[in-house]
């Protein structure tokens, strides 16, 4: 009996295992059949997840990818980490001393000078630099590097512009009183190669005191080609800095420590250098005047040394390179946008995906009831739907990461390469932290929705689940209480309004989904407007002058007088205004920001060159003798307004406390405007003019020719053309427009997918209702309009809400994306509102057109199926 019981019990357990195995097999067969039978539903969930994950991970990955691309470029070219320059020049002994400093792995001296060159009937300013052993490596695009003293590598951009080839000769001559032989051994160089330098990331080659004030290109020659008695700079590499991403906190800290040690070296090296220079002058004087005694020679020498002062070292890192800093600022702007815009994008996508998954489970209520009645456990049932959700979500996430983290950074980084022309390397690794963040969020959202929906249904008994869900009950709506309005509505309008409030879940999901997409579209267009406003407003509303002339502080009185005559006699110059401009540090409540103090010679004439006014009201401001005018972004950073007091640290370390009399519109950099008399009250001295603002007479002025004419005077050290600033800003604007185009395109795609999913859910939800209408004799067009009227109303409401949300979102992103020295425009153009709304309507029309086809295919027999 025992053996029979064991045998019989074993058969039962075996049979039970087989049954369970068959049941599981049936579940998985049903699972795959579900995907094959309704591929649209599976693909819609997959695609919405793909969009959300790819956009979130892709945009967030742009900043580290941009930084790593720059790091790879800098490391490949062994670009310097620190540059040392001195007012006294640098010697080989200085190089050896720098090499011994803690944290410095290599130090190399380099020579450079600016010269003029006439080539192709044009005068060009060339920056001549020496090749540096093992550092700042050039990229040779054709030919080779110079091997002899009279050979050179030519700037590829200049070669292309001037059509210069390998083998051509470049003639050079000095643009200053000093002879060319004082700096170079040769007056012409043969081009042996054409290439680029990591010192120039962009087409901008810097400014100079020669020609029209702008460097046109560079040539690189052998160090032995220079006849200078000192180096122009010493380039240093910091030990271990190449291991860190350039621009990162770790890299900055590493370089900052090395700079600190180098600055400690400066004073002693300057004293040694001054001693060497003094001995050299003494020897020169004794050689020139054979009868002079040693003491007298040391006294002419001492006078010359006083002009040089005690000497100073400038120890600068890569951050002081304008193009380098600009590239990192662009990466920071993308990061700032990427912290908010993709998050909203993902939330909208996740919400629609969650709704689609919830609706899919609810549609299968009869099958869930049948499975439960057949003996399937709740765990098996939930696993089936969880597996479906997981497969769609994981597949969409993987595809989203693979596509998003490669495509979006590639598009954005390559857009920036149009400005940073020498960046010939793009590094786009997978940023797994962003990938895992986006994918995990998508999986959690969809699985949570699936578990919640299944758990909610499984609370009901199988007999209830196997019946179709009863239609939602109608109810009175608040509009019915407005009797005069309700009486004037026809039956269709009343039915439409009742249905809108009847399906509250669909109402809120549509408003959130479509409204969110409209907000994203408006945000994209608003960012474009904000960026465009910088250039337009700064140089047409605020700084309206055409050029700024920087006066040489060491110029003689006769040179300054000659400059005044030149300005007066130059027919192209219409008006001028002298002013004092210098750096200033603004402080308030522990916060400190750098800017410029501006003191006009004649405050009443300043308005012809710089407009001081309120951004919103346009009210004009005038300088007075008891307060200053502060620009808007500085006021915002310091949290001050009219009547507040701030502390200014002026040049020379003098600190004064001033009252803010007004806050003026401004978009680039920070300025504090002070009247001459108030400046005298604060400092006890007059503000000596060191800059002159110029307005051209007429519109067709040859700016470069006028600049060349003015720069011939020794009193002029530099000329800054407003047109050049406009061009530089336009490039930045164009780059950000590309980024905005990517954001807007993705938002448009999301809008279409969201509308399609919501419409599909709506039609599936009300399939029996629509079939009943068809049985009652409604035409296809009438059945479609039954749904479309609701869609039109909901889309209109969603657009209005989305536009309000978009204004807030755009303002939030712009305030986040701004750097300390930059303020974006604050308004959104009317065309942007119209475009965002029209695009949403356009997608709604397309989706409704597709949906009408689905409604025509509804089988009328379905309406005859009894709920019982």
C-alpha positions, 0 to 999 in steps of 0.5 A: 500500500505504501509503495502504491501510495508513493507511486500514485502520489509521484504520478500526481506530482509529475502530472501537476508539473507537466500541467504547470509546464504546459500552462506556462508554455501556453502563456508564452505562446499567447505572449508572442501571439499578442505581439504578432497580432497587434504589432502596432501597440507593441511598436508604439510603446517601444517607439515612445520609450525609444524617443524618451530615452534617446533624447534624455541620454543623448542630450545629457551626453553632449557636454561630456562628449564635447569635453572629451573631444576637446581633451582628446584633441589637446592631448594628441597635440600635446597642448600646453597646460600653462603659459608664462609671459613676462614684461621683461622677456624670458630666458633659458634659465627661466625655462630651467627654473620652471621645469624644476617647479613641483607639478611641472613635467615639461617646460619649453621656451618659444619666440613669437612676433607680429609682422606685415606681409604684402602678398597678392596686392594685399597687406596682411598681419602675420603672427610668426611663431616658433615650433616647440619641441614636444609641445603644441604640435601642429597638424600638417595637412600638406607638405612638411614642417620646416627643417631649415631656418628660412622655411615655414609652415603656413596657416591653412585658412590663410593659404586657402583664402590667399591661394598660397601653395607649398613652395611659395615665398612669404615676404615679411617686413616690420610694421613698427619702428624696430627693424625686422632683423631685431626679431627675425633673421630672414625677411622671407620664408619658403612655405614647406607645409600647410597646416593648423595649430592647436593654439587656434581652435577657431578662425579668429587669429587674435588682435595686434597693434599692426595693420588694421588691428587683426591678425590674418594668419600665422606662420611657424618657423624654426626657433633658430630663425629668430634673432631675439635675445629672450623668449616671448613665452614659456609653455608648460605641461602639468604632471598628470593633467592629461589623465583628466577631462579638460575643463573638469574640476580635477583638471582645474585643481591640478593646473591651479596648484602648478600655477601657484608654484610658478607664481612664487617663482616669479619675483626671484626670476624677475630680479635676476632678469633685471640684473642681467638687463642692467648689465647689458645696458651698462655694456652697451653704454660703455661700448657706445661711449668709450670714455665713460666711467662705470658709475656713470654708465650704471646711472643712464642704465638705472634710468632705463630700468625704471621704465621697466619697473620691477617686472611681472610674470603672467601665468595663465592656463588654457582657460585664458585662451578665448576660443578654448573658454568659448568652447567650454562655455558652449558645452556648459550651455548645452549641459544647462539646456540638457538638464531641463528640456530633455527631462520634460521631454522624457516625462511627457513620453513616459506619461504616454507610455504609461497610459498605453501600457495601462490601457493595454492591460485593461483591454485584456481584462476578459483574457485575465479573467479566463486565465484566472478561471482556468487556474493560472496563478496571479504571479503567472498572469502578472509575469505575462504582462510584465514581460510584455512591458519589459520587452517593449521598454528594454528594447526601446531603451537599448535602441534609444541609447544606441541611437541617441548617445551617438546621433545627437552628440554627433549632430551637435558637436559637428555643428560646433565644428563649423566654428571650431574649424581645427577641432578635427576629432570627435569623441562620442563614447557611451555615457553609461550613467545617463544611459542607465538613468534614462533606461531605468526610469523608463523601465520603472515607469512602465513596470509600475503601470503594469503591476498597478493595472494588473493588481487592480484588475485581479481584485475582481472575481473571474466572472466579473473580469470575463464580462466587458467593462460596463460603459462609463455613466454619463453625468451632468457637467458644470456647463449645463448650469449656464442655462443660456449657453447650454440651451443654444447648443445642438445635440452633437455639441452637448454630446461632445462636451459631455464626453470630454468630461465623461472620460476624465483620464483621457481629458487630463492625459491629452492636456498633459501630453499635447500641452507638454509637446506644445510647450517643448516646441515653444521652448525650442523656438523661444530659445532661438529668439532669446539667442538672436536677441543678444546680438540684435539688442546689444549692438542696435539698442545698447552699444550703438557705437561703431568702433572703440579705440584703445589708447596706448598708456605709454604714448607721448603727449605729441602722439596723443595730440597727433591722434586728436588731429587724425580723428578730427581730420578723418572724413569717415569719422562722424563723432567721438567720445572719450572715456575711461574704462578699466576692470572692476570687481563688484561685491554684495553679500559675499558675492563677487563678479568682475566687470568694467567701470566706464567713466565718460568725459561728457556724460551728456554725449554718452547717449550717442554711443551707449544707450542707458535705459530700462529693458521693459519700459525703455525709460532713459537713464542719465548719470548723476553725482550721487549714484551709479548705473549698473547693467541688468545681469550684474544686478541680477547676480548680485540681487540688487535693485535701484537704491541698493548699495554695492562695493566696487574694488577699482584698479589699484585695489581701491575699494568704494561703496556706491549707490545703484541709481538705475539698472540698465539693459545689457546682454554681454559682460558687466558694466558700472557707469559713473559720472566724472564728478562722482568718480572724483568724489569716490577716488579723489582723482580724475578719470584719465581717458584711455579709450575713445568711442567712434561713430562712422559718418555714413554706412559704406565706410571702409572700416579696415582701411580707417583702422590701418590709418589710425593704428599708424599712430603710436597712441593707438594700441588697439581698435575693436570694431563693433562689426567684428563683435557682431560677426562673432556673436552671429556665429554663436547664434547660428550654432545655438540655432542648430541645437535649437533645431535638434530640440524642436525637431525632437519635440515635433516628433514627440508631439506626433507620437503622443497624439497618435497614441492618445488617439489610438487609445481613445478609439480602442476605448470607445470601439463599441460606442462608435460601432453603435453609431454606425449601426444607428445610421451615422455616416463614416464622416459623422462618426469621425467628427463625433471623435474629432470634435472632442479632439479639436476642443481638447487640442485647442485647450492643450495648445493654450495651456502649452503656450503658457507652460512654454513661456515659463519653461523657456524662461527657466531654461534660459536663466539656467543656461546663461553664463555669468557674463551673458544674458539671453533675450527675455521675450518670445516672438509672436511668430514663435507662438504662432509656429508652435500652435500651427505645428501642433494643429498640423500634427493633429490634422495628420493624426485625425486623418490616420484615425479616420481610416481606423474608424471606418474599419470598425465592424458594426457587428461588435455593437450587437455583442451583449455585455452579458 
